[in-house]
């Protein structure tokens, strides 16, 4: 994922999503520092305040902690918190939307199960 300047989604939210994705994938591990505000600002060509807005959001969510003079670090429970909220979102939003769309398209429950199984087994 990258920053899309043409998106209607705020840039700081996109950056927060990038960091969440890095935590979930294991690219950023528990206790590991994220790149500095200066590094992120240069890499993504963003105003430092935008970076601070994204990191503060993640601090508020309990995913990052600020260590004075050292920067922002991934908290111990960050990956578990993201996984739990992702599962809840999948069950409460994604799955009902998929079932609703399948019904609108006339896809039966058995056909949907077969489609899911075949896609799930793809590499």
PALUMVO-816249 format. One record per residue: residue in three letters; x, y, z of N, C-alpha, C in turn. Coordinates in nm, 2 decimals, decimal comma. Example, Ala and Ser with C-alpha at 12.3 -4.5 7.8 and 13.67 -1.06 7.14 Angstrom:
BEGIN
<pt type="ALA" n_xx="1,32" n_yy="-0,57" n_zz="0,78" ca_xx="1,23" ca_yy="-0,45" ca_zz="0,78" c_xx="1,32" c_yy="-0,33" c_zz="0,78"/>
<pt type="SER" n_xx="1,28" n_yy="-0,22" n_zz="0,71" ca_xx="1,37" ca_yy="-0,11" ca_zz="0,71" c_xx="1,29" c_yy="0,00" c_zz="0,79"/>
REM end
This chain:
BEGIN
<pt type="UNK" n_xx="0,08" n_yy="-0,12" n_zz="0,00" ca_xx="0,00" ca_yy="0,00" ca_zz="0,00" c_xx="0,09" c_yy="0,12" c_zz="0,00"/>
<pt type="UNK" n_xx="0,04" n_yy="0,23" n_zz="-0,06" ca_xx="0,12" ca_yy="0,35" ca_zz="-0,07" c_xx="0,02" c_yy="0,47" c_zz="-0,04"/>
<pt type="UNK" n_xx="0,07" n_yy="0,58" n_zz="-0,03" ca_xx="-0,01" ca_yy="0,70" ca_zz="-0,01" c_xx="-0,07" c_yy="0,75" c_zz="-0,14"/>
<pt type="UNK" n_xx="-0,20" n_yy="0,76" n_zz="-0,14" ca_xx="-0,27" ca_yy="0,81" ca_zz="-0,27" c_xx="-0,32" c_yy="0,95" c_zz="-0,24"/>
<pt type="UNK" n_xx="-0,25" n_yy="1,05" n_zz="-0,30" ca_xx="-0,28" ca_yy="1,19" ca_zz="-0,28" c_xx="-0,42" c_yy="1,23" c_zz="-0,34"/>
<pt type="UNK" n_xx="-0,47" n_yy="1,14" n_zz="-0,43" ca_xx="-0,60" ca_yy="1,17" ca_zz="-0,50" c_xx="-0,71" c_yy="1,11" c_zz="-0,43"/>
<pt type="UNK" n_xx="-0,69" n_yy="1,03" n_zz="-0,32" ca_xx="-0,79" ca_yy="0,96" ca_zz="-0,25" c_xx="-0,87" c_yy="1,06" c_zz="-0,16"/>
<pt type="UNK" n_xx="-1,00" n_yy="1,03" n_zz="-0,14" ca_xx="-1,08" ca_yy="1,11" ca_zz="-0,05" c_xx="-1,04" c_yy="1,08" c_zz="0,10"/>
<pt type="UNK" n_xx="-0,97" n_yy="0,97" n_zz="0,12" ca_xx="-0,93" ca_yy="0,94" ca_zz="0,26" c_xx="-0,81" c_yy="1,03" c_zz="0,30"/>
<pt type="UNK" n_xx="-0,82" n_yy="1,08" n_zz="0,42" ca_xx="-0,71" ca_yy="1,17" ca_zz="0,47" c_xx="-0,57" c_yy="1,10" c_zz="0,46"/>
<pt type="UNK" n_xx="-0,47" n_yy="1,18" n_zz="0,43" ca_xx="-0,34" ca_yy="1,12" ca_zz="0,42" c_xx="-0,29" c_yy="1,06" c_zz="0,55"/>
<pt type="UNK" n_xx="-0,31" n_yy="1,13" n_zz="0,66" ca_xx="-0,27" ca_yy="1,07" ca_zz="0,79" c_xx="-0,33" c_yy="0,94" c_zz="0,82"/>
<pt type="UNK" n_xx="-0,46" n_yy="0,92" n_zz="0,78" ca_xx="-0,53" ca_yy="0,79" ca_zz="0,80" c_xx="-0,46" c_yy="0,68" c_zz="0,71"/>
<pt type="UNK" n_xx="-0,43" n_yy="0,72" n_zz="0,59" ca_xx="-0,36" ca_yy="0,63" ca_zz="0,49" c_xx="-0,22" c_yy="0,59" c_zz="0,55"/>
<pt type="UNK" n_xx="-0,15" n_yy="0,68" n_zz="0,61" ca_xx="-0,02" ca_yy="0,65" ca_zz="0,67" c_xx="-0,04" c_yy="0,56" c_zz="0,79"/>
<pt type="UNK" n_xx="-0,14" n_yy="0,59" n_zz="0,87" ca_xx="-0,17" ca_yy="0,50" ca_zz="0,99" c_xx="-0,20" c_yy="0,36" c_zz="0,94"/>
<pt type="UNK" n_xx="-0,28" n_yy="0,35" n_zz="0,83" ca_xx="-0,31" ca_yy="0,21" ca_zz="0,77" c_xx="-0,18" c_yy="0,14" c_zz="0,73"/>
<pt type="UNK" n_xx="-0,09" n_yy="0,22" n_zz="0,67" ca_xx="0,04" ca_yy="0,16" ca_zz="0,63" c_xx="0,12" c_yy="0,10" c_zz="0,75"/>
<pt type="UNK" n_xx="0,12" n_yy="0,18" n_zz="0,86" ca_xx="0,19" ca_yy="0,13" ca_zz="0,98" c_xx="0,12" c_yy="0,01" c_zz="1,04"/>
<pt type="UNK" n_xx="-0,02" n_yy="0,01" n_zz="1,04" ca_xx="-0,09" ca_yy="-0,10" ca_zz="1,09" c_xx="-0,06" c_yy="-0,23" c_zz="1,01"/>
<pt type="UNK" n_xx="-0,06" n_yy="-0,21" n_zz="0,88" ca_xx="-0,03" ca_yy="-0,32" ca_zz="0,78" c_xx="0,11" c_yy="-0,38" c_zz="0,81"/>
<pt type="UNK" n_xx="0,20" n_yy="-0,29" n_zz="0,84" ca_xx="0,34" ca_yy="-0,33" ca_zz="0,87" c_xx="0,35" c_yy="-0,41" c_zz="1,00"/>
<pt type="UNK" n_xx="0,27" n_yy="-0,37" n_zz="1,09" ca_xx="0,26" ca_yy="-0,44" ca_zz="1,22" c_xx="0,20" c_yy="-0,58" c_zz="1,20"/>
<pt type="UNK" n_xx="0,09" n_yy="-0,58" n_zz="1,13" ca_xx="0,01" ca_yy="-0,71" ca_zz="1,11" c_xx="0,10" c_yy="-0,81" c_zz="1,03"/>
<pt type="UNK" n_xx="0,17" n_yy="-0,76" n_zz="0,93" ca_xx="0,25" ca_yy="-0,85" ca_zz="0,84" c_xx="0,38" c_yy="-0,90" c_zz="0,92"/>
<pt type="UNK" n_xx="0,41" n_yy="-0,83" n_zz="1,03" ca_xx="0,54" ca_yy="-0,87" ca_zz="1,10" c_xx="0,66" c_yy="-0,79" c_zz="1,05"/>
<pt type="UNK" n_xx="0,64" n_yy="-0,70" n_zz="0,96" ca_xx="0,75" ca_yy="-0,61" ca_zz="0,91" c_xx="0,80" c_yy="-0,52" c_zz="1,03"/>
<pt type="UNK" n_xx="0,70" n_yy="-0,48" n_zz="1,11" ca_xx="0,73" ca_yy="-0,41" ca_zz="1,23" c_xx="0,70" c_yy="-0,50" c_zz="1,35"/>
<pt type="UNK" n_xx="0,79" n_yy="-0,53" n_zz="1,43" ca_xx="0,77" ca_yy="-0,63" ca_zz="1,54" c_xx="0,75" c_yy="-0,55" c_zz="1,67"/>
<pt type="UNK" n_xx="0,70" n_yy="-0,62" n_zz="1,77" ca_xx="0,68" ca_yy="-0,57" ca_zz="1,90" c_xx="0,81" c_yy="-0,52" c_zz="1,96"/>
<pt type="UNK" n_xx="0,81" n_yy="-0,39" n_zz="2,01" ca_xx="0,93" ca_yy="-0,33" ca_zz="2,07" c_xx="1,02" c_yy="-0,27" c_zz="1,97"/>
<pt type="UNK" n_xx="0,99" n_yy="-0,28" n_zz="1,84" ca_xx="1,07" ca_yy="-0,22" ca_zz="1,74" c_xx="1,03" c_yy="-0,07" c_zz="1,71"/>
<pt type="UNK" n_xx="1,13" n_yy="0,01" n_zz="1,68" ca_xx="1,10" ca_yy="0,15" ca_zz="1,65" c_xx="1,05" c_yy="0,16" c_zz="1,51"/>
<pt type="UNK" n_xx="0,95" n_yy="0,25" n_zz="1,49" ca_xx="0,91" ca_yy="0,28" ca_zz="1,35" c_xx="1,01" c_yy="0,39" c_zz="1,30"/>
<pt type="UNK" n_xx="1,01" n_yy="0,41" n_zz="1,17" ca_xx="1,10" ca_yy="0,52" ca_zz="1,12" c_xx="1,06" c_yy="0,65" c_zz="1,18"/>
<pt type="UNK" n_xx="1,16" n_yy="0,74" n_zz="1,19" ca_xx="1,14" ca_yy="0,87" ca_zz="1,26" c_xx="1,05" c_yy="0,96" c_zz="1,18"/>
<pt type="UNK" n_xx="0,99" n_yy="1,06" n_zz="1,24" ca_xx="0,91" ca_yy="1,15" ca_zz="1,17" c_xx="0,98" c_yy="1,21" c_zz="1,05"/>
<pt type="UNK" n_xx="1,10" n_yy="1,24" n_zz="1,07" ca_xx="1,19" ca_yy="1,30" ca_zz="0,97" c_xx="1,20" c_yy="1,21" c_zz="0,85"/>
<pt type="UNK" n_xx="1,23" n_yy="1,08" n_zz="0,88" ca_xx="1,24" ca_yy="0,98" ca_zz="0,78" c_xx="1,11" c_yy="0,96" c_zz="0,70"/>
<pt type="UNK" n_xx="1,00" n_yy="0,94" n_zz="0,77" ca_xx="0,87" ca_yy="0,92" ca_zz="0,71" c_xx="0,83" c_yy="1,04" c_zz="0,62"/>
<pt type="UNK" n_xx="0,86" n_yy="1,16" n_zz="0,68" ca_xx="0,83" ca_yy="1,28" ca_zz="0,61" c_xx="0,91" c_yy="1,29" c_zz="0,47"/>
<pt type="UNK" n_xx="1,03" n_yy="1,25" n_zz="0,47" ca_xx="1,11" ca_yy="1,26" ca_zz="0,35" c_xx="1,07" c_yy="1,14" c_zz="0,26"/>
<pt type="UNK" n_xx="1,05" n_yy="1,02" n_zz="0,31" ca_xx="1,01" ca_yy="0,91" ca_zz="0,23" c_xx="0,88" c_yy="0,93" c_zz="0,15"/>
<pt type="UNK" n_xx="0,78" n_yy="0,98" n_zz="0,22" ca_xx="0,65" ca_yy="1,00" ca_zz="0,16" c_xx="0,62" c_yy="1,14" c_zz="0,12"/>
<pt type="UNK" n_xx="0,72" n_yy="1,23" n_zz="0,14" ca_xx="0,70" ca_yy="1,37" ca_zz="0,10" c_xx="0,58" c_yy="1,43" c_zz="0,17"/>
<pt type="UNK" n_xx="0,58" n_yy="1,42" n_zz="0,30" ca_xx="0,46" ca_yy="1,47" ca_zz="0,38" c_xx="0,51" c_yy="1,57" c_zz="0,48"/>
<pt type="UNK" n_xx="0,42" n_yy="1,65" n_zz="0,52" ca_xx="0,44" ca_yy="1,75" ca_zz="0,62" c_xx="0,46" c_yy="1,67" c_zz="0,75"/>
<pt type="UNK" n_xx="0,56" n_yy="1,71" n_zz="0,83" ca_xx="0,58" ca_yy="1,63" ca_zz="0,96" c_xx="0,46" c_yy="1,63" c_zz="1,05"/>
<pt type="UNK" n_xx="0,37" n_yy="1,73" n_zz="1,04" ca_xx="0,25" ca_yy="1,73" ca_zz="1,13" c_xx="0,16" c_yy="1,62" c_zz="1,08"/>
<pt type="UNK" n_xx="0,16" n_yy="1,59" n_zz="0,96" ca_xx="0,08" ca_yy="1,48" ca_zz="0,91" c_xx="0,12" c_yy="1,35" c_zz="0,97"/>
<pt type="UNK" n_xx="0,26" n_yy="1,33" n_zz="0,98" ca_xx="0,32" ca_yy="1,21" ca_zz="1,04" c_xx="0,28" c_yy="1,21" c_zz="1,19"/>
<pt type="UNK" n_xx="0,29" n_yy="1,32" n_zz="1,25" ca_xx="0,25" ca_yy="1,32" ca_zz="1,40" c_xx="0,11" c_yy="1,29" c_zz="1,42"/>
<pt type="UNK" n_xx="0,02" n_yy="1,34" n_zz="1,33" ca_xx="-0,12" ca_yy="1,30" ca_zz="1,34" c_xx="-0,15" c_yy="1,15" c_zz="1,33"/>
<pt type="UNK" n_xx="-0,08" n_yy="1,09" n_zz="1,24" ca_xx="-0,09" ca_yy="0,94" ca_zz="1,22" c_xx="-0,04" c_yy="0,87" c_zz="1,34"/>
<pt type="UNK" n_xx="0,08" n_yy="0,91" n_zz="1,39" ca_xx="0,14" ca_yy="0,84" ca_zz="1,50" c_xx="0,06" c_yy="0,86" c_zz="1,63"/>
<pt type="UNK" n_xx="0,00" n_yy="0,98" n_zz="1,65" ca_xx="-0,08" ca_yy="1,00" ca_zz="1,77" c_xx="-0,20" c_yy="0,92" c_zz="1,76"/>
<pt type="UNK" n_xx="-0,26" n_yy="0,90" n_zz="1,65" ca_xx="-0,38" ca_yy="0,81" ca_zz="1,63" c_xx="-0,34" c_yy="0,67" c_zz="1,68"/>
<pt type="UNK" n_xx="-0,23" n_yy="0,62" n_zz="1,63" ca_xx="-0,18" ca_yy="0,49" ca_zz="1,67" c_xx="-0,15" c_yy="0,47" c_zz="1,82"/>
<pt type="UNK" n_xx="-0,10" n_yy="0,58" n_zz="1,87" ca_xx="-0,07" ca_yy="0,58" ca_zz="2,02" c_xx="-0,20" c_yy="0,57" c_zz="2,09"/>
<pt type="UNK" n_xx="-0,30" n_yy="0,65" n_zz="2,05" ca_xx="-0,43" ca_yy="0,64" ca_zz="2,11" c_xx="-0,50" c_yy="0,51" c_zz="2,10"/>
<pt type="UNK" n_xx="-0,47" n_yy="0,43" n_zz="1,99" ca_xx="-0,52" ca_yy="0,30" ca_zz="1,98" c_xx="-0,44" c_yy="0,19" c_zz="2,05"/>
<pt type="UNK" n_xx="-0,33" n_yy="0,23" n_zz="2,11" ca_xx="-0,25" ca_yy="0,14" ca_zz="2,19" c_xx="-0,15" c_yy="0,06" c_zz="2,11"/>
<pt type="UNK" n_xx="-0,13" n_yy="0,10" n_zz="1,98" ca_xx="-0,04" ca_yy="0,03" ca_zz="1,89" c_xx="0,10" c_yy="0,08" c_zz="1,90"/>
<pt type="UNK" n_xx="0,12" n_yy="0,20" n_zz="1,93" ca_xx="0,25" ca_yy="0,26" ca_zz="1,94" c_xx="0,27" c_yy="0,33" c_zz="2,07"/>
<pt type="UNK" n_xx="0,39" n_yy="0,34" n_zz="2,12" ca_xx="0,42" ca_yy="0,42" ca_zz="2,24" c_xx="0,53" c_yy="0,51" c_zz="2,21"/>
<pt type="UNK" n_xx="0,53" n_yy="0,63" n_zz="2,27" ca_xx="0,64" ca_yy="0,73" ca_zz="2,24" c_xx="0,74" c_yy="0,72" c_zz="2,36"/>
<pt type="UNK" n_xx="0,86" n_yy="0,70" n_zz="2,32" ca_xx="0,97" ca_yy="0,70" ca_zz="2,42" c_xx="1,05" c_yy="0,83" c_zz="2,40"/>
<pt type="UNK" n_xx="1,04" n_yy="0,91" n_zz="2,50" ca_xx="1,10" ca_yy="1,05" ca_zz="2,49" c_xx="1,24" c_yy="1,04" c_zz="2,45"/>
<pt type="UNK" n_xx="1,27" n_yy="1,12" n_zz="2,34" ca_xx="1,40" ca_yy="1,13" ca_zz="2,28" c_xx="1,44" c_yy="1,01" c_zz="2,20"/>
<pt type="UNK" n_xx="1,36" n_yy="0,91" n_zz="2,19" ca_xx="1,39" ca_yy="0,79" ca_zz="2,11" c_xx="1,30" c_yy="0,76" c_zz="1,99"/>
<pt type="UNK" n_xx="1,18" n_yy="0,81" n_zz="2,00" ca_xx="1,08" ca_yy="0,80" ca_zz="1,89" c_xx="0,96" c_yy="0,71" c_zz="1,93"/>
<pt type="UNK" n_xx="0,90" n_yy="0,65" n_zz="1,83" ca_xx="0,78" ca_yy="0,57" ca_zz="1,85" c_xx="0,81" c_yy="0,42" c_zz="1,83"/>
<pt type="UNK" n_xx="0,76" n_yy="0,34" n_zz="1,92" ca_xx="0,78" ca_yy="0,20" ca_zz="1,92" c_xx="0,65" c_yy="0,12" c_zz="1,92"/>
<pt type="UNK" n_xx="0,66" n_yy="0,00" n_zz="1,86" ca_xx="0,54" ca_yy="-0,08" ca_zz="1,85" c_xx="0,52" c_yy="-0,15" c_zz="1,99"/>
<pt type="UNK" n_xx="0,40" n_yy="-0,14" n_zz="2,04" ca_xx="0,37" ca_yy="-0,20" ca_zz="2,17" c_xx="0,36" c_yy="-0,35" c_zz="2,17"/>
<pt type="UNK" n_xx="0,38" n_yy="-0,41" n_zz="2,28" ca_xx="0,38" ca_yy="-0,56" ca_zz="2,29" c_xx="0,24" c_yy="-0,62" c_zz="2,23"/>
<pt type="UNK" n_xx="0,13" n_yy="-0,56" n_zz="2,27" ca_xx="0,00" ca_yy="-0,62" ca_zz="2,23" c_xx="-0,04" c_yy="-0,58" c_zz="2,09"/>
<pt type="UNK" n_xx="0,03" n_yy="-0,49" n_zz="2,02" ca_xx="-0,02" ca_yy="-0,43" ca_zz="1,89" c_xx="-0,07" c_yy="-0,53" c_zz="1,79"/>
<pt type="UNK" n_xx="0,01" n_yy="-0,64" n_zz="1,77" ca_xx="-0,03" ca_yy="-0,73" ca_zz="1,66" c_xx="-0,16" c_yy="-0,81" c_zz="1,71"/>
<pt type="UNK" n_xx="-0,17" n_yy="-0,84" n_zz="1,83" ca_xx="-0,29" ca_yy="-0,91" ca_zz="1,88" c_xx="-0,41" c_yy="-0,82" c_zz="1,88"/>
<pt type="UNK" n_xx="-0,39" n_yy="-0,69" n_zz="1,91" ca_xx="-0,50" ca_yy="-0,60" ca_zz="1,91" c_xx="-0,55" c_yy="-0,58" c_zz="1,76"/>
<pt type="UNK" n_xx="-0,46" n_yy="-0,57" n_zz="1,67" ca_xx="-0,50" ca_yy="-0,56" ca_zz="1,53" c_xx="-0,57" c_yy="-0,68" c_zz="1,47"/>
<pt type="UNK" n_xx="-0,51" n_yy="-0,80" n_zz="1,51" ca_xx="-0,57" ca_yy="-0,92" ca_zz="1,47" c_xx="-0,72" c_yy="-0,94" c_zz="1,52"/>
<pt type="UNK" n_xx="-0,73" n_yy="-0,91" n_zz="1,65" ca_xx="-0,87" ca_yy="-0,92" ca_zz="1,71" c_xx="-0,97" c_yy="-0,82" c_zz="1,64"/>
<pt type="UNK" n_xx="-0,92" n_yy="-0,70" n_zz="1,62" ca_xx="-1,01" ca_yy="-0,60" ca_zz="1,56" c_xx="-1,04" c_yy="-0,64" c_zz="1,41"/>
<pt type="UNK" n_xx="-0,94" n_yy="-0,69" n_zz="1,35" ca_xx="-0,96" ca_yy="-0,74" ca_zz="1,21" c_xx="-1,06" c_yy="-0,85" c_zz="1,20"/>
<pt type="UNK" n_xx="-1,05" n_yy="-0,95" n_zz="1,29" ca_xx="-1,15" ca_yy="-1,06" ca_zz="1,29" c_xx="-1,29" c_yy="-1,00" c_zz="1,32"/>
<pt type="UNK" n_xx="-1,30" n_yy="-0,91" n_zz="1,41" ca_xx="-1,43" ca_yy="-0,85" ca_zz="1,44" c_xx="-1,49" c_yy="-0,78" c_zz="1,32"/>
<pt type="UNK" n_xx="-1,40" n_yy="-0,70" n_zz="1,25" ca_xx="-1,44" ca_yy="-0,63" ca_zz="1,13" c_xx="-1,49" c_yy="-0,73" c_zz="1,02"/>
<pt type="UNK" n_xx="-1,41" n_yy="-0,83" n_zz="1,01" ca_xx="-1,44" ca_yy="-0,93" ca_zz="0,90" c_xx="-1,58" c_yy="-0,99" c_zz="0,93"/>
<pt type="UNK" n_xx="-1,60" n_yy="-1,03" n_zz="1,06" ca_xx="-1,73" ca_yy="-1,10" ca_zz="1,09" c_xx="-1,85" c_yy="-1,00" c_zz="1,08"/>
<pt type="UNK" n_xx="-1,83" n_yy="-0,87" n_zz="1,12" ca_xx="-1,93" ca_yy="-0,78" ca_zz="1,13" c_xx="-1,96" c_yy="-0,70" c_zz="1,01"/>
<pt type="UNK" n_xx="-1,86" n_yy="-0,68" n_zz="0,92" ca_xx="-1,87" ca_yy="-0,60" ca_zz="0,80" c_xx="-1,85" c_yy="-0,67" c_zz="0,67"/>
<pt type="UNK" n_xx="-1,73" n_yy="-0,73" n_zz="0,66" ca_xx="-1,69" ca_yy="-0,79" ca_zz="0,53" c_xx="-1,78" c_yy="-0,91" c_zz="0,50"/>
<pt type="UNK" n_xx="-1,80" n_yy="-1,00" n_zz="0,59" ca_xx="-1,88" ca_yy="-1,12" ca_zz="0,57" c_xx="-2,03" c_yy="-1,09" c_zz="0,54"/>
<pt type="UNK" n_xx="-2,09" n_yy="-1,01" n_zz="0,62" ca_xx="-2,23" ca_yy="-0,97" ca_zz="0,58" c_xx="-2,24" c_yy="-0,91" c_zz="0,44"/>
<pt type="UNK" n_xx="-2,15" n_yy="-0,82" n_zz="0,41" ca_xx="-2,15" ca_yy="-0,76" ca_zz="0,28" c_xx="-2,13" c_yy="-0,86" c_zz="0,17"/>
<pt type="UNK" n_xx="-2,04" n_yy="-0,95" n_zz="0,19" ca_xx="-2,02" ca_yy="-1,06" ca_zz="0,09" c_xx="-2,14" c_yy="-1,14" c_zz="0,07"/>
<pt type="UNK" n_xx="-2,21" n_yy="-1,18" n_zz="0,18" ca_xx="-2,33" ca_yy="-1,26" ca_zz="0,17" c_xx="-2,44" c_yy="-1,18" c_zz="0,10"/>
<pt type="UNK" n_xx="-2,45" n_yy="-1,06" n_zz="0,13" ca_xx="-2,56" ca_yy="-0,97" ca_zz="0,07" c_xx="-2,54" c_yy="-0,96" c_zz="-0,08"/>
<pt type="UNK" n_xx="-2,41" n_yy="-0,94" n_zz="-0,12" ca_xx="-2,38" ca_yy="-0,93" ca_zz="-0,26" c_xx="-2,40" c_yy="-1,07" c_zz="-0,33"/>
<pt type="UNK" n_xx="-2,37" n_yy="-1,18" n_zz="-0,27" ca_xx="-2,39" ca_yy="-1,31" ca_zz="-0,33" c_xx="-2,54" c_yy="-1,33" c_zz="-0,35"/>
<pt type="UNK" n_xx="-2,62" n_yy="-1,30" n_zz="-0,25" ca_xx="-2,76" ca_yy="-1,31" ca_zz="-0,27" c_xx="-2,82" c_yy="-1,23" c_zz="-0,38"/>
<pt type="UNK" n_xx="-2,77" n_yy="-1,11" n_zz="-0,39" ca_xx="-2,81" ca_yy="-1,02" ca_zz="-0,50" c_xx="-2,77" c_yy="-1,08" c_zz="-0,64"/>
<pt type="UNK" n_xx="-2,66" n_yy="-1,15" n_zz="-0,65" ca_xx="-2,61" ca_yy="-1,20" ca_zz="-0,77" c_xx="-2,67" c_yy="-1,34" c_zz="-0,80"/>
<pt type="UNK" n_xx="-2,75" n_yy="-1,39" n_zz="-0,70" ca_xx="-2,81" ca_yy="-1,52" ca_zz="-0,72" c_xx="-2,72" c_yy="-1,64" c_zz="-0,69"/>
<pt type="UNK" n_xx="-2,61" n_yy="-1,61" n_zz="-0,62" ca_xx="-2,52" ca_yy="-1,72" ca_zz="-0,58" c_xx="-2,57" c_yy="-1,79" c_zz="-0,46"/>
<pt type="UNK" n_xx="-2,58" n_yy="-1,92" n_zz="-0,48" ca_xx="-2,64" ca_yy="-2,00" ca_zz="-0,36" c_xx="-2,53" c_yy="-2,02" c_zz="-0,25"/>
<pt type="UNK" n_xx="-2,58" n_yy="-2,06" n_zz="-0,14" ca_xx="-2,49" ca_yy="-2,08" ca_zz="-0,02" c_xx="-2,38" c_yy="-2,18" c_zz="-0,06"/>
<pt type="UNK" n_xx="-2,42" n_yy="-2,29" n_zz="-0,12" ca_xx="-2,32" ca_yy="-2,40" ca_zz="-0,16" c_xx="-2,22" c_yy="-2,34" c_zz="-0,26"/>
<pt type="UNK" n_xx="-2,27" n_yy="-2,26" n_zz="-0,36" ca_xx="-2,18" ca_yy="-2,21" ca_zz="-0,46" c_xx="-2,08" c_yy="-2,11" c_zz="-0,39"/>
<pt type="UNK" n_xx="-2,13" n_yy="-2,03" n_zz="-0,30" ca_xx="-2,05" ca_yy="-1,94" ca_zz="-0,23" c_xx="-1,94" c_yy="-2,01" c_zz="-0,15"/>
<pt type="UNK" n_xx="-1,98" n_yy="-2,12" n_zz="-0,08" ca_xx="-1,89" ca_yy="-2,20" ca_zz="0,00" c_xx="-1,78" c_yy="-2,25" c_zz="-0,09"/>
<pt type="UNK" n_xx="-1,82" n_yy="-2,30" n_zz="-0,21" ca_xx="-1,72" ca_yy="-2,36" ca_zz="-0,31" c_xx="-1,63" c_yy="-2,25" c_zz="-0,36"/>
<pt type="UNK" n_xx="-1,68" n_yy="-2,13" n_zz="-0,39" ca_xx="-1,60" ca_yy="-2,02" ca_zz="-0,43" c_xx="-1,50" c_yy="-1,98" c_zz="-0,32"/>
<pt type="UNK" n_xx="-1,54" n_yy="-1,97" n_zz="-0,20" ca_xx="-1,45" ca_yy="-1,94" ca_zz="-0,09" c_xx="-1,34" c_yy="-2,04" c_zz="-0,07"/>
<pt type="UNK" n_xx="-1,38" n_yy="-2,17" n_zz="-0,08" ca_xx="-1,29" ca_yy="-2,28" ca_zz="-0,06" c_xx="-1,18" c_yy="-2,27" c_zz="-0,17"/>
<pt type="UNK" n_xx="-1,22" n_yy="-2,25" n_zz="-0,30" ca_xx="-1,13" ca_yy="-2,25" ca_zz="-0,41" c_xx="-1,03" c_yy="-2,13" c_zz="-0,40"/>
<pt type="UNK" n_xx="-1,09" n_yy="-2,02" n_zz="-0,36" ca_xx="-1,00" ca_yy="-1,90" ca_zz="-0,34" c_xx="-0,91" c_yy="-1,91" c_zz="-0,22"/>
<pt type="UNK" n_xx="-0,96" n_yy="-1,97" n_zz="-0,12" ca_xx="-0,88" ca_yy="-1,99" ca_zz="0,00" c_xx="-0,76" c_yy="-2,08" c_zz="-0,02"/>
<pt type="UNK" n_xx="-0,78" n_yy="-2,18" n_zz="-0,11" ca_xx="-0,67" ca_yy="-2,28" ca_zz="-0,14" c_xx="-0,57" c_yy="-2,23" c_zz="-0,24"/>
<pt type="UNK" n_xx="-0,60" n_yy="-2,12" n_zz="-0,31" ca_xx="-0,51" ca_yy="-2,06" ca_zz="-0,41" c_xx="-0,39" c_yy="-2,01" c_zz="-0,34"/>
<pt type="UNK" n_xx="-0,27" n_yy="-2,01" n_zz="-0,41" ca_xx="-0,15" ca_yy="-1,96" ca_zz="-0,35" c_xx="-0,12" c_yy="-1,82" c_zz="-0,39"/>
REM end
